[in-house]
Amino acid sequence: MDDELTVSIEKLSRDLRNSAASMTPTEARLLVDAYYTMQKLRIMNSNRATAMAKGGEPHEVISWLSNQSLLLEKQVAAALDKFRQSQPINDWLKTVHGIGPVLAAGLISHIDIHQAPTVGHIWSYAGLNPTAVWAAGQKRPWNSALKTLCWKIGESFKKFSNNEKCVYGRVYRERKEYEIKRNINGDHAELCAKEMTTRKVMTENQKTYYAQGQLPPGRIDLRAARYAVKQFLSDMHAVWYEMEFGRPAPKPYPIVILGHAHERDLHQPWERQS
């Protein structure tokens, strides 16, 4: 049975490699979702096998299932790698430390640059607009899959934040230092007071911080990661827009109206020397 499944997976791999480059965005999105679902199940089964082994229970079948899941994961990742390599924006994405084939494929498959005249459209679609409210009975104002993907991107930047090659990991680290200083200075006191009256679920630890007029450490970390992701998406949009339309992208709202953000001198790896 093991050999038969391996042959089947290898055949699937060859078929996917031949067609992955021409996948539609819908197919790629489904494959990205499948990848993360398989990854979650594989990790769960691996943990179960480890626990069973420690308890002296038979675990060979569970271990086998975990290993086969890993093999299939790699084949799906290879297919997504083919897909993202076929897209022009990938030339820039592959220079971003912390953005691997699956994350790149997810971004490319979810975002239509023709539907995003400004990066604000991407921020809103990804659930990164702090003013957006999902009212009862209304359609969700963001794409949940893209929002989850952006959270994963933030986690990746955090993971590599001490690597000098990870530009957005440094953005995260610097922003966190800034957020911590603001928190200590009591800049979030008004927000904390509001949270104390409107937040329905709160741990005792969180309540302690909010009562002091400070955001809990976890929320500070989340704000810093979200900031890094929004900066990354802003840079990606600027590159992608100019590639597609041959002119600079409109400046983000924070720069034009609020003056809160800074512009970046973006490297453009898609420009080839003749």
Backbone as numpy.savetxt, mean C-alpha at the origin, in Angstrom:
# Nx Ny Nz CAx CAy CAz Cx Cy Cz
0.15 -37.42 -5.46 -0.68 -36.21 -5.46 0.18 -34.95 -5.46
1.25 -34.99 -4.67 2.15 -33.85 -4.59 2.74 -33.55 -5.96
3.21 -34.59 -6.67 3.81 -34.41 -7.99 2.79 -33.88 -8.98
1.54 -34.39 -8.92 0.51 -33.94 -9.84 0.20 -32.46 -9.64
0.14 -32.03 -8.37 -0.15 -30.64 -8.09 1.00 -29.75 -8.55
2.23 -30.20 -8.35 3.38 -29.43 -8.78 3.37 -29.24 -10.29
3.06 -30.30 -11.04 2.98 -30.21 -12.49 1.90 -29.23 -12.90
0.76 -29.29 -12.21 -0.35 -28.38 -12.51 0.04 -26.93 -12.27
0.73 -26.67 -11.17 1.16 -25.32 -10.86 2.18 -24.83 -11.86
3.11 -25.70 -12.27 4.11 -25.33 -13.25 3.47 -25.00 -14.59
2.44 -25.76 -14.98 1.73 -25.51 -16.22 1.00 -24.17 -16.14
0.38 -23.93 -14.98 -0.29 -22.66 -14.76 0.70 -21.51 -14.85
1.90 -21.73 -14.32 2.92 -20.72 -14.37 3.28 -20.38 -15.82
3.49 -21.38 -16.66 3.84 -21.14 -18.06 2.73 -20.40 -18.78
1.49 -20.81 -18.53 0.36 -20.16 -19.18 0.24 -18.70 -18.74
0.42 -18.47 -17.45 0.32 -17.11 -16.94 1.44 -16.22 -17.49
2.63 -16.75 -17.55 3.76 -15.97 -18.05 3.53 -15.55 -19.50
2.85 -16.40 -20.27 2.60 -16.09 -21.68 1.53 -15.02 -21.86
0.61 -14.91 -20.90 -0.51 -13.99 -21.07 -0.54 -12.84 -20.07
0.29 -12.89 -19.05 0.22 -11.90 -17.97 0.46 -10.48 -18.45
1.37 -10.30 -19.40 1.69 -8.95 -19.86 0.49 -8.25 -20.48
-0.44 -9.03 -21.02 -1.61 -8.44 -21.69 -2.87 -8.53 -20.83
-2.71 -8.80 -19.53 -3.86 -8.83 -18.64 -4.57 -7.48 -18.61
-5.87 -7.51 -18.40 -6.61 -6.27 -18.20 -6.42 -5.82 -16.76
-6.66 -4.54 -16.48 -6.57 -4.09 -15.08 -7.48 -4.88 -14.14
-8.66 -5.27 -14.64 -9.57 -6.05 -13.80 -8.95 -7.40 -13.43
-8.35 -8.07 -14.41 -7.69 -9.35 -14.14 -6.56 -9.17 -13.13
-5.77 -8.11 -13.33 -4.65 -7.86 -12.42 -5.13 -7.58 -11.00
-6.22 -6.82 -10.88 -6.75 -6.53 -9.54 -7.19 -7.81 -8.84
-7.86 -8.68 -9.59 -8.30 -9.95 -9.01 -7.12 -10.80 -8.59
-6.06 -10.76 -9.39 -4.88 -11.56 -9.08 -4.15 -11.01 -7.86
-4.13 -9.68 -7.72 -3.52 -9.07 -6.54 -4.29 -9.47 -5.28
-5.63 -9.41 -5.37 -6.46 -9.82 -4.23 -6.21 -11.29 -3.88
-6.13 -12.12 -4.93 -5.90 -13.56 -4.71 -4.54 -13.79 -4.04
-3.53 -13.02 -4.47 -2.19 -13.16 -3.90 -2.21 -12.92 -2.40
-2.83 -11.83 -1.97 -2.84 -11.50 -0.55 -3.72 -12.46 0.25
-4.78 -12.96 -0.37 -5.61 -13.96 0.31 -4.82 -15.25 0.53
-4.10 -15.69 -0.51 -3.28 -16.89 -0.39 -2.17 -16.69 0.64
-1.58 -15.51 0.63 -0.50 -15.22 1.58 -1.00 -15.30 3.02
-2.17 -14.73 3.25 -2.75 -14.76 4.60 -3.03 -16.19 5.05
-3.61 -17.00 4.17 -3.91 -18.39 4.50 -2.63 -19.20 4.70
-1.63 -18.93 3.88 -0.37 -19.66 3.99 0.31 -19.37 5.32
0.33 -18.11 5.73 0.93 -17.74 7.01 0.16 -18.37 8.16
-1.18 -18.38 8.04 -2.00 -18.98 9.08 -1.72 -20.47 9.21
-1.62 -21.17 8.08 -1.35 -22.61 8.11 0.06 -22.90 8.61
1.00 -22.03 8.25 2.37 -22.21 8.73 2.43 -22.07 10.25
1.71 -21.09 10.78 1.67 -20.91 12.24 1.00 -22.10 12.92
-0.04 -22.63 12.27 -0.71 -23.81 12.83 0.23 -25.00 12.87
0.97 -25.20 11.79 1.90 -26.33 11.72 2.97 -26.20 12.80
3.46 -24.98 13.01 4.47 -24.76 14.04 3.91 -25.07 15.43
2.69 -24.60 15.69 2.06 -24.85 16.99 1.81 -26.35 17.20
1.38 -27.04 16.13 1.13 -28.48 16.23 2.43 -29.24 16.48
3.50 -28.81 15.83 4.79 -29.47 16.02 5.28 -29.31 17.45
5.08 -28.11 18.01 5.48 -27.88 19.40 4.67 -28.72 20.36
3.42 -28.99 19.98 2.56 -29.78 20.84 2.68 -31.28 20.60
3.58 -31.67 19.70 3.79 -33.08 19.42 2.70 -33.70 18.56
1.89 -32.86 17.88 0.83 -33.38 17.03 1.33 -33.57 15.60
0.72 -34.49 14.85 1.07 -34.64 13.43 0.73 -33.36 12.67
1.65 -32.91 11.82 1.42 -31.65 11.12 1.89 -31.69 9.66
2.21 -32.90 9.17 2.79 -33.00 7.84 1.87 -32.47 6.75
0.57 -32.76 6.84 -0.37 -32.32 5.81 -0.50 -30.80 5.80
-0.58 -30.20 6.99 -0.68 -28.74 7.08 0.59 -28.08 6.55
1.74 -28.67 6.87 3.01 -28.13 6.37 3.08 -28.25 4.85
2.60 -29.37 4.32 2.57 -29.57 2.87 1.70 -28.51 2.21
0.53 -28.25 2.80 -0.39 -27.26 2.25 0.25 -25.88 2.25
0.95 -25.55 3.33 1.62 -24.26 3.42 2.70 -24.12 2.35
3.47 -25.19 2.15 4.54 -25.15 1.15 3.98 -25.01 -0.27
2.87 -25.71 -0.55 2.27 -25.62 -1.88 1.68 -24.23 -2.10
1.13 -23.64 -1.05 0.59 -22.29 -1.15 1.69 -21.28 -1.47
2.86 -21.50 -0.87 3.98 -20.61 -1.13 4.41 -20.71 -2.59
4.41 -21.91 -3.11 4.78 -22.12 -4.51 3.81 -21.39 -5.44
2.52 -21.51 -5.15 1.51 -20.86 -5.97 1.61 -19.34 -5.83
1.88 -18.87 -4.63 2.07 -17.43 -4.41 3.17 -16.89 -5.32
4.27 -17.61 -5.39 5.40 -17.16 -6.21 5.01 -17.09 -7.68
4.19 -18.06 -8.13 3.77 -18.06 -9.53 2.85 -16.87 -9.82
1.97 -16.57 -8.90 1.07 -15.42 -9.07 1.88 -14.13 -9.06
2.86 -14.04 -8.15 3.71 -12.85 -8.10 4.48 -12.68 -9.40
4.92 -13.81 -10.00 5.64 -13.75 -11.27 4.74 -13.23 -12.38
3.47 -13.64 -12.36 2.51 -13.16 -13.36 2.28 -11.66 -13.19
2.15 -11.21 -11.96 1.95 -9.79 -11.70 3.19 -8.98 -12.08
4.35 -9.61 -11.92 5.60 -8.96 -12.32 5.60 -8.72 -13.82
5.13 -9.69 -14.59 5.04 -9.54 -16.04 4.08 -8.42 -16.42
2.96 -8.37 -15.71 1.96 -7.33 -15.98 2.53 -5.95 -15.74
3.17 -5.75 -14.58 3.64 -4.40 -14.26 4.78 -3.98 -15.17
5.59 -4.95 -15.65 6.69 -4.62 -16.55 6.19 -4.12 -17.91
4.95 -4.45 -18.23 4.39 -4.03 -19.52 3.83 -2.61 -19.48
3.83 -1.99 -18.29 3.25 -0.66 -18.12 4.35 0.39 -18.01
4.27 1.49 -18.78 5.33 2.50 -18.79 5.67 3.07 -17.40
4.67 3.29 -16.54 4.93 3.88 -15.23 5.80 2.98 -14.38
5.90 1.71 -14.74 6.72 0.78 -13.96 8.19 1.17 -13.98
8.63 1.86 -15.04 10.02 2.30 -15.10 10.36 3.20 -13.91
9.38 3.98 -13.48 9.60 4.82 -12.30 9.34 4.04 -11.02
8.28 3.26 -10.99 7.92 2.53 -9.77 9.04 1.59 -9.32
9.74 0.98 -10.28 10.77 0.02 -9.89 11.99 0.70 -9.28
12.07 2.04 -9.37 13.17 2.75 -8.71 12.83 3.09 -7.26
11.57 2.87 -6.87 11.13 3.23 -5.52 11.37 2.06 -4.58
12.30 2.23 -3.65 12.62 1.17 -2.70 11.42 0.97 -1.78
10.95 -0.28 -1.70 9.79 -0.60 -0.89 8.55 -0.92 -1.71
8.63 -0.68 -3.02 7.52 -1.01 -3.91 7.94 -2.20 -4.79
7.44 -3.38 -4.42 7.77 -4.59 -5.17 6.77 -4.85 -6.28
6.91 -5.98 -6.97 6.04 -6.30 -8.11 4.56 -6.32 -7.79
4.17 -6.89 -6.66 2.74 -7.02 -6.34 2.15 -5.66 -6.00
2.85 -4.85 -5.20 2.35 -3.52 -4.88 2.27 -2.66 -6.13
3.28 -2.76 -7.00 3.28 -1.98 -8.24 2.12 -2.39 -9.13
1.91 -3.69 -9.27 0.81 -4.18 -10.09 -0.53 -3.73 -9.52
-0.65 -3.73 -8.20 -1.89 -3.29 -7.57 -2.19 -1.83 -7.86
-1.17 -0.99 -7.77 -1.35 0.44 -8.05 -1.75 0.66 -9.51
-1.03 0.01 -10.41 -1.29 0.18 -11.84 -2.69 -0.29 -12.21
-3.12 -1.38 -11.60 -4.42 -1.95 -11.95 -5.59 -1.17 -11.35
-5.36 -0.45 -10.28 -6.43 0.29 -9.62 -6.57 1.72 -10.13
-5.48 2.31 -10.58 -5.49 3.73 -10.92 -5.52 3.95 -12.43
-6.47 4.75 -12.86 -6.58 5.17 -14.26 -6.17 6.63 -14.31
-5.01 6.92 -14.87 -4.49 8.29 -14.86 -5.41 9.24 -15.61
-6.21 8.72 -16.54 -7.15 9.56 -17.27 -8.32 10.00 -16.38
-8.52 9.31 -15.28 -9.58 9.66 -14.33 -9.03 10.42 -13.13
-7.75 10.79 -13.20 -7.11 11.47 -12.07 -6.36 12.71 -12.54
-7.09 13.79 -12.86 -6.41 15.01 -13.32 -5.50 15.62 -12.26
-5.77 15.35 -11.00 -4.89 15.78 -9.91 -4.67 14.62 -8.97
-3.64 14.70 -8.16 -3.36 13.63 -7.22 -4.45 13.54 -6.16
-5.19 14.63 -5.97 -6.28 14.62 -5.01 -7.33 13.58 -5.34
-7.52 13.32 -6.63 -8.47 12.29 -7.05 -7.99 10.91 -6.59
-6.68 10.69 -6.66 -6.13 9.40 -6.22 -6.22 9.29 -4.70
-5.89 10.38 -4.01 -5.99 10.36 -2.55 -7.41 10.01 -2.10
-8.39 10.63 -2.74 -9.78 10.37 -2.37 -10.18 8.94 -2.69
-9.78 8.46 -3.85 -10.12 7.11 -4.27 -9.49 6.07 -3.35
-8.33 6.43 -2.79 -7.61 5.51 -1.90 -7.99 5.68 -0.43
-9.00 6.51 -0.16 -9.43 6.70 1.22 -8.48 7.53 2.05
-7.70 8.40 1.41 -6.72 9.22 2.11 -7.15 10.68 2.22
-8.42 10.93 1.96 -8.97 12.27 2.13 -9.60 12.36 3.51
-9.00 13.10 4.43 -9.50 13.12 5.82 -10.88 13.74 5.96
-11.35 14.46 4.94 -12.66 15.10 5.04 -13.79 14.19 4.55
-13.43 13.07 3.92 -14.45 12.17 3.39 -15.17 11.44 4.53
-16.48 11.37 4.42 -17.29 10.69 5.44 -18.19 9.67 4.76
-18.18 8.45 5.30 -19.03 7.39 4.76 -20.30 7.35 5.60
-21.31 8.05 5.14 -22.56 8.13 5.88 -23.39 6.87 5.69
-24.21 6.56 6.66 -25.07 5.38 6.60 -26.00 5.44 5.39
-26.07 4.34 4.67 -26.94 4.26 3.51 -26.35 4.81 2.24
-25.15 5.38 2.32 -24.50 5.93 1.14 -23.41 4.99 0.63
-23.06 5.16 -0.64 -21.99 4.37 -1.23 -20.65 4.75 -0.62
-19.82 3.75 -0.40 -18.50 4.00 0.16 -17.75 5.01 -0.73
-17.22 6.10 -0.18 -16.58 7.13 -0.99 -15.13 6.83 -1.38
-14.68 5.63 -1.15 -13.33 5.25 -1.56 -13.33 3.78 -1.94
-12.22 3.34 -2.53 -12.07 1.94 -2.93 -11.35 1.21 -1.79
-12.02 0.25 -1.18 -11.47 -0.42 0.00 -10.20 -1.21 -0.33
-10.15 -1.83 -1.52 -8.97 -2.61 -1.89 -7.75 -1.70 -2.07
-7.96 -0.54 -2.70 -6.84 0.39 -2.89 -6.42 1.00 -1.55
-7.38 1.24 -0.68 -7.05 1.76 0.65 -6.17 0.77 1.41
-6.53 -0.50 1.35 -5.72 -1.54 2.00 -4.34 -1.62 1.39
-4.28 -1.51 0.06 -3.00 -1.55 -0.64 -2.10 -0.40 -0.19
-2.69 0.79 -0.03 -1.91 1.94 0.41 -1.42 1.76 1.85
-2.24 1.09 2.68 -1.78 0.77 4.04 -0.56 -0.16 3.97
-0.61 -1.13 3.08 0.52 -2.06 2.92 1.76 -1.31 2.43
1.56 -0.33 1.57 2.69 0.48 1.08 3.30 1.25 2.25
2.45 1.81 3.10 2.96 2.51 4.28 3.76 1.60 5.18
3.27 0.38 5.37 3.99 -0.60 6.19 5.34 -0.95 5.56
5.38 -1.00 4.25 6.63 -1.30 3.55 7.63 -0.16 3.74
7.17 1.08 3.63 8.06 2.22 3.85 8.58 2.23 5.29
7.73 1.87 6.24 8.15 1.80 7.63 9.23 0.73 7.81
9.02 -0.41 7.16 9.96 -1.53 7.26 11.35 -1.14 6.78
11.40 -0.34 5.72 12.69 0.04 5.14 13.11 1.46 5.51
12.52 2.02 6.55 12.74 3.43 6.88 14.18 3.73 7.30
14.92 2.72 7.72 16.32 2.94 8.10 17.28 2.64 6.96
16.75 2.29 5.82 17.57 2.04 4.64 17.68 3.34 3.85
18.87 3.81 3.63 19.06 5.10 2.95 18.52 5.10 1.52
18.30 3.91 0.95 17.75 3.83 -0.41 16.25 4.10 -0.43
15.61 3.99 0.73 14.15 4.14 0.80 13.79 5.60 1.06
13.56 6.33 -0.02 13.24 7.76 0.08 12.01 8.00 0.94
10.96 7.23 0.70 9.71 7.46 1.41 9.74 6.88 2.83
10.67 5.99 3.08 10.90 5.55 4.45 11.48 6.70 5.25
12.34 7.48 4.62 12.91 8.66 5.29 11.83 9.73 5.50
10.94 9.87 4.51 9.82 10.81 4.65 8.97 10.42 5.86
8.71 9.12 5.97 7.94 8.61 7.12 8.64 8.93 8.43
9.94 8.66 8.51 10.69 8.85 9.75 10.73 10.32 10.16
10.96 11.20 9.19 11.03 12.63 9.48 9.65 13.18 9.88
8.62 12.68 9.20 7.27 13.14 9.53 6.86 12.67 10.93
7.29 11.48 11.30 6.95 10.98 12.63 7.59 11.84 13.71
8.82 12.25 13.50 9.48 13.13 14.46 8.70 14.43 14.59
8.25 14.95 13.47 7.47 16.18 13.46 6.14 16.00 14.19
5.47 14.87 13.93 4.18 14.59 14.57 4.34 14.41 16.08
5.41 13.78 16.49 5.66 13.59 17.93 5.83 14.93 18.63
6.58 15.85 18.01 6.79 17.17 18.60 5.47 17.93 18.71
4.66 17.87 17.67 3.36 18.55 17.69 2.47 17.96 18.78
2.55 16.64 18.93 1.73 15.97 19.92 2.12 16.39 21.33
3.42 16.46 21.59 3.91 16.87 22.91 3.52 18.32 23.21
3.52 19.14 22.16 3.18 20.56 22.32 1.68 20.79 22.51
0.89 19.74 22.39 -0.54 19.88 22.59 -1.30 20.39 21.38
-0.71 20.28 20.18 -1.35 20.79 18.97 -2.60 20.02 18.59
-2.77 18.82 19.15 -3.93 17.99 18.81 -4.98 17.99 19.92
-4.89 18.94 20.83 -5.80 18.96 21.99 -7.26 19.04 21.57
-7.55 19.88 20.58 -8.93 20.02 20.12 -9.45 18.72 19.51
-8.61 18.08 18.70 -8.99 16.80 18.10 -9.21 15.74 19.18
-8.33 15.73 20.18 -8.46 14.73 21.26 -9.75 14.92 22.05
-10.12 16.19 22.30 -11.35 16.47 23.02 -12.56 15.97 22.22
-12.49 16.14 20.92 -13.57 15.65 20.06 -13.64 14.13 20.08
-12.48 13.49 20.06 -12.43 12.03 20.09 -13.02 11.49 21.38
-12.81 12.19 22.47 -13.32 11.75 23.77 -14.86 11.72 23.79
-15.47 12.56 22.98 -16.94 12.64 22.99 -17.59 11.84 21.86
-16.84 11.58 20.79 -17.45 10.91 19.63 -16.97 9.49 19.40
-15.80 9.14 19.89 -15.26 7.80 19.65 -16.01 6.77 20.48
-16.56 5.76 19.82 -17.39 4.77 20.52 -16.57 3.69 21.21
-15.46 3.29 20.59 -14.62 2.23 21.16 -13.24 2.81 21.47
-12.79 2.62 22.70 -11.52 3.18 23.11 -10.94 2.34 24.26
-9.68 1.96 24.11 -9.02 1.22 25.18 -8.67 2.19 26.32
-8.38 1.62 27.48 -8.00 2.46 28.62 -6.72 3.25 28.33
-5.80 2.60 27.61 -4.54 3.28 27.26 -4.81 4.46 26.34
-5.67 4.25 25.33 -6.02 5.34 24.41 -6.71 6.47 25.16
-7.61 6.10 26.07 -8.36 7.10 26.84 -7.41 7.98 27.65
-6.35 7.37 28.18 -5.38 8.12 28.97 -4.71 9.20 28.12
-4.32 8.82 26.91 -3.67 9.79 26.02 -4.63 10.90 25.61
-5.83 10.51 25.18 -6.80 11.51 24.72 -7.17 12.48 25.84
-7.28 11.96 27.06 -7.63 12.81 28.20 -6.54 13.85 28.48
-5.29 13.52 28.13 -4.17 14.44 28.31 -4.02 15.40 27.14
-4.89 15.25 26.12 -4.79 16.11 24.94 -3.74 15.67 23.96
-3.37 14.37 24.02 -2.38 13.83 23.09 -2.93 12.61 22.36
-2.50 12.45 21.12 -2.89 11.28 20.35 -2.04 10.09 20.79
-2.62 8.88 20.82 -1.85 7.68 21.18 -0.71 7.45 20.18
0.37 6.80 20.61 1.51 6.54 19.72 1.13 5.84 18.42
0.19 4.89 18.50 -0.22 4.19 17.29 -0.82 5.11 16.25
-1.56 6.09 16.71 -2.18 7.02 15.77 -1.15 7.98 15.19
-0.17 8.36 15.98 0.92 9.20 15.48 1.68 8.46 14.38
1.93 7.18 14.63 2.63 6.37 13.64 1.82 6.25 12.35
0.52 6.07 12.50 -0.36 5.96 11.34 -0.38 7.25 10.54
-0.40 8.38 11.20 -0.40 9.67 10.52 0.89 9.86 9.72
2.01 9.45 10.31 3.30 9.60 9.62 3.38 8.69 8.39
2.89 7.46 8.54 2.90 6.52 7.41 1.98 7.02 6.31
0.82 7.53 6.68 -0.13 8.04 5.70 0.47 9.23 4.94
1.19 10.07 5.66 1.83 11.22 5.02 2.84 10.76 3.97
3.64 9.76 4.31 4.64 9.24 3.37 3.97 8.64 2.14
2.87 7.93 2.34 2.16 7.32 1.22 1.57 8.40 0.32
1.02 9.45 0.91 0.44 10.53 0.11 1.52 11.25 -0.69
2.71 11.42 -0.11 3.82 12.03 -0.83 4.24 11.15 -2.00
4.30 9.85 -1.74 4.65 8.90 -2.80 3.62 8.95 -3.93
2.34 8.95 -3.59 1.29 8.99 -4.61 1.33 10.30 -5.39
1.68 11.39 -4.71 1.80 12.68 -5.38 2.92 12.66 -6.41
4.05 12.08 -6.02 5.19 11.97 -6.94 4.85 11.04 -8.10
4.21 9.92 -7.79 3.83 8.97 -8.84 2.88 9.62 -9.84
1.91 10.36 -9.32 0.96 11.04 -10.21 1.66 12.04 -11.11
2.60 12.80 -10.55 3.33 13.79 -11.34 4.09 13.14 -12.49
4.74 12.03 -12.19 5.49 11.30 -13.21 4.55 10.71 -14.26
3.54 10.03 -13.79 2.59 9.32 -14.65 1.85 10.29 -15.58
1.41 11.41 -15.00 0.65 12.40 -15.76 1.49 12.97 -16.91
2.73 13.31 -16.60 3.60 13.88 -17.63 3.94 12.86 -18.71
4.10 11.61 -18.30 4.35 10.56 -19.28 3.18 10.41 -20.24
1.97 10.47 -19.69 0.76 10.21 -20.47 0.34 11.41 -21.32
0.47 12.61 -20.79 -0.07 13.79 -21.47 0.99 14.75 -22.01
2.26 14.49 -21.67 3.33 15.31 -22.22 3.41 16.71 -21.65
2.83 16.93 -20.49 2.90 18.23 -19.83 2.89 18.01 -18.32
3.41 18.98 -17.56 3.45 18.80 -16.10 2.06 18.64 -15.51
1.97 17.85 -14.47 0.70 17.65 -13.79 0.32 18.90 -13.01
-0.98 19.16 -12.84 -1.42 20.27 -11.98 -0.87 20.08 -10.58
-0.50 21.15 -9.93 0.05 21.05 -8.59 -1.03 20.63 -7.60
-0.68 19.84 -6.61 -1.65 19.40 -5.61 -2.24 20.58 -4.85
-3.44 20.39 -4.37 -4.16 21.42 -3.60 -3.35 21.96 -2.42
-2.64 21.11 -1.66 -1.88 21.64 -0.52 -0.81 22.65 -0.94
-0.27 22.52 -2.16 0.76 23.44 -2.63 0.12 24.72 -3.16
-0.91 24.57 -3.99 -1.52 25.71 -4.65 -2.29 26.59 -3.67
-3.10 25.97 -2.81 -4.00 26.72 -1.94 -3.45 26.90 -0.52
-2.99 25.81 0.06 -2.62 25.84 1.48 -1.14 26.13 1.73
-0.31 25.80 0.75 1.12 26.00 0.93 1.73 25.08 1.96
1.08 23.91 2.21 1.55 23.00 3.26 2.59 22.01 2.78
2.59 21.71 1.49 3.50 20.68 0.98 4.63 21.33 0.19
5.64 20.55 -0.08 6.76 21.05 -0.88 6.85 20.25 -2.17
7.38 20.90 -3.21 7.54 20.22 -4.48 8.87 19.48 -4.49
8.90 18.40 -5.25 10.09 17.58 -5.30 10.65 17.56 -6.70
11.95 17.49 -6.80 12.61 17.36 -8.10 12.66 15.88 -8.42
11.76 15.42 -9.28 11.61 13.99 -9.53 12.55 13.50 -10.62
13.21 12.39 -10.32 14.02 11.70 -11.32 13.09 11.03 -12.32
13.41 11.09 -13.60 12.54 10.55 -14.63 13.25 9.43 -15.39
13.24 8.22 -14.87 13.98 7.13 -15.47 13.43 6.64 -16.81
12.19 7.09 -17.18 11.63 6.61 -18.44 12.22 7.30 -19.65
12.97 8.41 -19.41 13.57 9.12 -20.54 14.82 8.37 -20.99
14.77 7.81 -22.18 15.86 7.01 -22.70 16.79 7.85 -23.60
18.04 7.55 -23.53 19.00 8.18 -24.44 18.98 7.47 -25.78
18.89 8.22 -26.86 18.85 7.59 -28.19 20.25 7.25 -28.66
